[in-house]
Amino acid sequence: MIFTGITDEAGAHIDTQIKAVKELGWETIEARSVEVTGFPKANLHDIPDAAFDVVEEKLKDAGVGVYCFGSTIANWGKRIDDPFDLSEVERAIPRMQRLGTQYVRIMSYAVREGADQMEAERFHRLREITRRFLDAGLTPVHENCMNYGGMSWQHALKLLENVPGLKWVFDTANPVFNDDRSKPAPQPKQDPWEFWTHLKEHTVHIHVKDAIWDPAKNDADYTLPGKGDGAVRRILTDAITSGYDQGISIEPHLAVVFHDDSVKASDEEIYESFVDYGKALMALVESIKEG
């Protein structure tokens, strides 16, 4: 089993991200946004070549690999009725190859509220994106998030059926705050355990965060792993007892939230939150293994 984490939640600068995983005793990061001195923060496939050269050198010198690219390809900020743009894919592939990264996290475009989901176009685009990564010897993994494939486990399976070669990264907390779009209104929130059981056989990467839904504020409160409603202990127990030996990545969302600028904390709080979360996950996994 390989512990890793989306390290921009430890800090923006590449030095801070490396420091966090080294403190945890981990050998890889899951790279998403990164900052290099002299350059603005951006996704790893978007930073200038000179900045990427620095990231590559620093990772090599530290003996830290990149387990997965947390790309913005087809994510919830992209609409299916926008022009089809493969530039992020074309930038990501050579950078993944330089870093020896096998997995790239992608999505399936934003949900079209109250409208036709344009499934045929989504499947066409995801097939082309997937084909390009597979042809390069790389593995795209789709995250159940605020996108078509995250609308329900039924949508997830339909996507996989229509996009050969695409694999899954299972996020334990996203079902807690996502409506189950397979059901009529008023739609309940999804059941993380139910979603997991249907996607388990397609999952090659697990993404751990945990949360409790708060109807009063219409938002989720994030917790340490195993302390929320994400069925984290149950899912990890099932994965471990089934022989899962691949990546488990953390995205704490306790001191910072990637898509919510209203969540503020000091650099020290952000760093310590990430490290504490990593330690909590390792302790949880150890307790599962001990029975």
C-alpha positions in Angstrom: 0.0 0.0 0.0 1.3 3.4 -1.0 0.5 6.5 1.1 0.5 9.8 -0.7 -1.3 13.0 -0.6 -2.5 16.0 -2.6 0.3 18.2 -1.3 -1.0 21.6 -2.2 -3.1 21.2 0.9 0.2 21.2 2.9 1.3 24.4 1.2 1.7 26.0 -2.2 5.5 25.9 -2.6 7.1 22.7 -3.9 9.6 22.9 -1.0 6.8 22.8 1.5 5.1 19.9 -0.3 8.3 17.8 -0.3 8.9 18.6 3.4 5.4 17.4 4.4 5.7 14.0 2.8 9.3 13.5 4.0 8.1 14.3 7.5 5.4 11.6 7.1 8.0 9.1 5.8 6.2 8.9 2.4 8.0 8.6 -0.9 5.5 10.3 -3.3 3.2 13.2 -3.7 0.0 13.6 -5.7 0.8 16.8 -7.5 -1.9 19.3 -8.3 -1.2 23.0 -7.8 2.4 23.9 -7.2 4.4 27.1 -6.7 8.1 27.7 -7.6 10.0 30.8 -6.5 9.7 33.4 -9.2 6.6 31.9 -10.8 2.9 32.0 -9.8 1.1 28.9 -8.5 -0.6 26.8 -11.1 -1.5 23.2 -11.9 1.6 21.1 -12.6 0.6 20.8 -16.3 0.2 24.6 -16.6 3.3 26.0 -15.0 6.0 27.3 -17.4 8.7 24.9 -18.6 11.3 26.7 -16.5 9.2 26.2 -13.4 8.6 22.6 -14.2 12.3 22.0 -14.6 12.8 23.3 -11.0 10.0 21.1 -9.7 11.6 18.0 -11.4 15.0 18.8 -10.0 13.8 19.4 -6.5 11.8 16.1 -6.5 14.7 14.2 -7.8 17.1 15.6 -5.3 14.7 14.8 -2.5 14.0 11.3 -3.7 10.3 12.0 -4.0 8.2 10.7 -6.8 4.8 11.8 -8.2 2.3 9.0 -7.8 -0.5 10.8 -9.6 -1.1 14.0 -11.5 -4.2 15.8 -10.1 -5.0 17.5 -13.4 -7.8 19.9 -14.2 -8.7 17.9 -17.3 -12.5 17.9 -17.9 -13.1 18.9 -14.2 -16.1 20.6 -12.7 -15.0 23.9 -14.0 -15.3 22.8 -17.6 -18.6 22.6 -19.5 -19.4 19.9 -21.9 -20.9 22.5 -24.3 -17.6 24.4 -24.4 -15.2 23.7 -27.3 -13.2 20.5 -26.9 -9.7 21.4 -25.8 -7.0 18.8 -25.5 -4.1 21.2 -24.7 -4.0 20.1 -21.0 -3.7 16.5 -22.0 -0.9 17.3 -24.5 1.0 19.2 -21.8 0.4 16.6 -19.1 1.7 13.5 -21.0 5.3 14.5 -21.5 5.6 15.9 -18.0 4.2 12.6 -16.5 6.7 10.7 -18.6 9.6 12.8 -17.3 8.5 12.3 -13.7 7.7 8.6 -14.1 4.1 9.1 -13.1 1.6 6.4 -13.9 -1.7 7.9 -13.0 -3.5 11.1 -14.0 -6.7 12.2 -12.3 -9.4 13.4 -14.7 -13.2 14.1 -14.5 -16.2 14.2 -16.9 -17.2 17.8 -17.1 -19.6 19.8 -14.9 -23.2 18.6 -14.4 -25.8 20.4 -16.5 -28.4 21.3 -13.9 -31.9 20.7 -15.2 -30.7 19.9 -18.7 -29.8 17.0 -20.9 -26.3 15.7 -19.9 -25.1 15.4 -23.5 -23.9 11.9 -22.7 -22.8 11.0 -26.3 -20.5 14.1 -26.4 -19.1 13.3 -22.9 -18.4 9.7 -23.8 -16.8 10.8 -27.1 -14.5 13.3 -25.3 -13.5 11.0 -22.5 -12.7 8.2 -25.0 -10.4 10.5 -26.8 -8.7 11.8 -23.6 -8.4 8.2 -22.3 -7.0 6.9 -25.6 -4.2 9.6 -25.7 -3.1 8.7 -22.2 -3.2 4.9 -22.8 -1.3 5.3 -26.1 1.4 7.0 -24.0 1.5 4.1 -21.5 -0.3 6.1 -18.8 -3.5 5.4 -16.8 -6.3 8.0 -16.5 -8.4 7.6 -13.3 -11.8 9.3 -12.9 -12.8 10.8 -9.6 -16.4 10.7 -8.3 -16.8 14.5 -7.7 -19.0 17.3 -9.0 -19.2 15.9 -12.5 -21.2 13.5 -14.6 -19.4 10.4 -13.3 -20.1 11.6 -9.7 -23.8 12.0 -10.2 -24.5 8.4 -8.9 -22.8 5.0 -9.0 -25.1 4.2 -12.0 -23.7 7.2 -13.9 -20.2 6.1 -12.9 -20.7 2.6 -14.3 -22.3 4.0 -17.5 -19.3 6.2 -18.0 -16.9 3.3 -17.6 -18.9 1.1 -19.9 -18.6 3.7 -22.6 -15.0 4.7 -22.1 -12.8 1.5 -22.4 -9.5 1.7 -20.4 -10.7 4.4 -18.0 -10.1 3.5 -14.3 -11.4 4.9 -11.1 -10.1 6.9 -8.2 -12.6 6.6 -5.4 -13.2 9.6 -3.2 -14.7 8.6 0.2 -16.3 11.9 1.2 -17.7 13.2 -2.1 -20.8 11.1 -1.8 -21.6 12.7 1.6 -22.4 16.0 -0.1 -23.4 15.0 -3.6 -27.0 14.4 -4.5 -27.9 10.9 -5.8 -29.0 11.9 -9.3 -30.3 8.4 -10.0 -33.3 9.1 -7.8 -36.2 11.5 -8.3 -36.5 14.8 -6.5 -36.0 15.5 -3.7 -32.8 13.6 -4.2 -31.0 12.2 -1.1 -27.3 12.4 -0.6 -25.3 9.5 -1.9 -24.2 6.5 0.2 -20.4 6.2 0.2 -20.4 2.5 1.0 -23.0 1.8 -1.7 -21.0 3.8 -4.3 -17.8 2.0 -3.2 -19.3 -1.5 -3.6 -20.3 -0.8 -7.2 -17.0 0.9 -8.2 -14.6 -1.3 -6.1 -13.6 -3.6 -9.0 -12.7 -0.5 -11.2 -10.8 1.3 -8.5 -7.0 1.6 -8.7 -6.5 4.6 -6.5 -8.3 5.6 -3.2 -8.7 9.3 -2.2 -9.4 9.7 1.5 -11.2 12.6 3.0 -14.1 12.5 5.4 -17.1 14.8 6.1 -20.4 15.2 7.8 -23.3 16.9 5.9 -24.8 19.9 7.7 -28.3 20.6 6.3 -28.6 23.8 8.3 -25.8 25.4 6.3 -26.2 23.3 3.2 -22.6 22.3 3.3 -20.2 19.7 4.7 -18.0 19.9 7.7 -14.7 18.0 7.1 -13.2 15.7 9.7 -10.2 13.5 10.4 -10.4 10.2 8.5 -12.9 7.8 10.1 -14.6 10.6 12.1 -17.2 11.5 9.5 -19.9 9.9 7.4 -17.6 8.8 4.5 -17.5 5.2 5.6 -13.7 5.5 5.5 -12.9 2.8 8.0 -15.4 0.4 6.4 -14.2 1.1 2.9 -10.5 0.8 3.8 -11.2 -2.4 5.8 -12.9 -3.9 2.7 -10.1 -2.7 0.4 -7.3 -4.0 2.6 -9.0 -7.4 3.3 -9.6 -7.7 -0.4 -5.8 -7.3 -1.1 -5.7 -3.7 -2.2 -2.1 -2.7 -2.3 -2.1 0.5 -4.4 -2.3 4.2 -3.6 -4.2 5.9 -0.8 -4.1 9.7 -1.1 -5.2 12.3 1.4 -7.0 15.6 0.8 -7.8 16.8 4.3 -9.9 19.9 3.5 -9.5 20.8 7.2 -7.4 24.0 7.0 -7.8 24.7 3.2 -10.3 23.7 0.5 -9.0 23.6 -3.1 -12.2 25.1 -4.5 -13.3 27.3 -1.6 -11.2 30.5 -1.1 -13.3 31.4 2.0 -11.5 28.8 4.0 -8.5 30.7 5.6 -5.6 29.5 7.7 -2.0 30.4 8.4 0.8 28.6 6.5 1.7 26.8 9.7 -1.8 25.7 10.3 -2.2 24.4 6.8 1.1 22.4 7.0 0.4 20.9 10.4 -3.2 20.0 9.4 -1.8 18.0 6.4 0.8 16.2 8.4 -1.6 15.4 11.3 -4.1 14.1 8.8 -1.5 11.8 7.2 -0.6 10.5 10.7 -4.2 9.9 11.5 -4.7 7.9 8.2 -1.6 5.7 8.9 -2.9 5.0 12.4 -6.3 4.1 11.1 -4.8 1.7 8.5 -2.6 0.2 11.2 -5.6 -0.4 13.4 -7.5 -2.0 10.6 -4.6 -4.4 9.9 -4.3 -5.3 13.5 -8.0 -6.2 13.5 
